[in-house]
Amino acid sequence: MRVFVYGSLLDRACQRAVVGRELRMHRARLVGFERRRGRYFYIVPRAGAETAGAILLGLDPRDLQALDRYEEVPSLYTREVVTVRTGGGAKIACWCYLPTRRITGER
C-alpha cells in the first residue's frame, strides 16, 4: 500500500511516533491541488497548482490504521485515491488524506 503525504508525515520523527518506524519515501507531486495551512496542513483543488510531497511505501494494514487514527478519519480527513507524478514523470495511484469541511471551513 502507498500513501501520498504533503505535511507533517514527511517528517521522520512524526512517522516514528505514528507507525513506530521510519518509512521508505519517494518524492512525488500532486497536480491540480494547492497546499494550505490552518491549524493543520491540507490541500484543495486548484487548476494549475501542484503540491510537492512524497509517497510512503511498504505500508501494511496496521500502518494504514495508525495513519487513519493520526489523520482523524473521518472527522478531519478522508482517505481517497489520487494519482501522483514522480520526478521521472510516472503516474502512480495511491491513497491521500483530503480535508473535510471541518478543516477547510467551507460549508
C-alpha positions as CSV (number, residue, x, y, z in Angstrom):
1,M,0.0,0.0,0.0
2,R,1.1,3.5,-0.7
3,V,0.0,6.9,0.7
4,F,0.9,10.4,-0.7
5,V,1.7,12.8,2.1
6,Y,2.3,16.5,2.0
7,G,2.5,17.8,5.6
8,S,3.7,16.5,9.0
9,L,4.1,12.9,7.8
10,L,7.0,14.0,5.7
11,D,8.9,14.2,9.0
12,R,10.7,11.1,10.0
13,A,10.1,11.8,13.7
14,C,6.4,12.0,13.1
15,Q,6.4,8.7,11.1
16,R,8.2,7.0,14.1
17,A,5.6,8.4,16.5
18,V,2.6,7.3,14.3
19,V,3.7,3.9,12.9
20,G,6.7,3.1,15.1
21,R,9.4,3.3,12.4
22,E,10.7,5.5,9.6
23,L,9.1,4.7,6.3
24,R,10.5,4.5,2.8
25,M,9.6,7.5,0.8
26,H,9.7,8.5,-2.9
27,R,9.3,12.2,-3.8
28,A,6.2,13.0,-5.8
29,R,3.8,15.7,-6.6
30,L,0.0,16.0,-6.8
31,V,-1.1,18.1,-9.8
32,G,-4.3,20.2,-9.5
33,F,-4.1,20.7,-5.8
34,E,-2.7,23.5,-3.7
35,R,-1.3,23.0,-0.2
36,R,-2.6,25.3,2.5
37,R,-2.2,25.5,6.3
38,G,-4.6,26.4,9.0
39,R,-4.3,24.5,12.2
40,Y,-3.2,21.6,10.0
41,F,-1.8,21.2,6.5
42,Y,-4.5,20.4,3.9
43,I,-4.9,20.5,0.1
44,V,-7.7,21.9,-2.0
45,P,-8.3,21.6,-5.8
46,R,-6.9,24.4,-7.8
47,A,-6.3,24.4,-11.6
48,G,-2.6,24.9,-12.4
49,A,-1.4,24.2,-8.8
50,E,0.9,21.5,-7.7
51,T,1.6,20.1,-4.2
52,A,5.0,18.6,-3.5
53,G,5.2,15.7,-1.2
54,A,6.2,12.0,-1.0
55,I,4.7,8.6,-1.4
56,L,5.1,6.5,1.7
57,L,5.9,2.9,0.6
58,G,5.7,-0.6,2.1
59,L,2.7,0.1,4.3
60,D,0.7,-2.8,5.8
61,P,-2.9,-2.7,7.1
62,R,-1.8,-1.9,10.6
63,D,0.2,1.1,9.3
64,L,-2.8,2.3,7.4
65,Q,-5.0,2.1,10.5
66,A,-2.4,4.0,12.5
67,L,-2.3,6.7,9.8
68,D,-6.1,6.9,9.7
69,R,-6.1,7.5,13.5
70,Y,-3.4,10.1,13.2
71,E,-5.3,11.9,10.5
72,E,-8.6,11.6,12.5
73,V,-10.5,9.9,9.6
74,P,-13.4,10.6,9.0
75,S,-13.7,13.7,11.3
76,L,-10.8,15.8,9.9
77,Y,-9.8,13.9,6.8
78,T,-11.0,11.3,4.4
79,R,-8.7,8.8,2.7
80,E,-9.1,8.8,-1.1
81,V,-7.2,7.5,-4.1
82,V,-5.3,10.1,-6.2
83,T,-2.8,9.9,-9.0
84,V,0.5,11.5,-8.3
85,R,3.6,12.1,-10.5
86,T,7.1,11.0,-9.7
87,G,10.2,13.0,-10.6
88,G,10.6,10.8,-13.6
89,G,7.1,11.6,-14.8
90,A,5.5,8.2,-13.9
91,K,1.9,8.4,-12.7
92,I,1.1,6.3,-9.6
93,A,-2.2,5.8,-7.9
94,C,-2.1,5.9,-4.1
95,W,-4.1,6.9,-1.0
96,C,-4.1,10.5,0.1
97,Y,-5.7,12.3,3.0
98,L,-8.1,15.0,1.9
99,P,-9.7,17.5,4.3
100,T,-13.2,17.5,5.4
101,R,-15.2,20.8,5.8
102,R,-14.2,20.8,9.4
103,I,-10.6,21.6,8.3
104,T,-11.3,23.9,5.3
105,G,-14.1,25.9,7.0
106,E,-16.3,25.5,3.9
107,R,-20.0,25.0,4.3
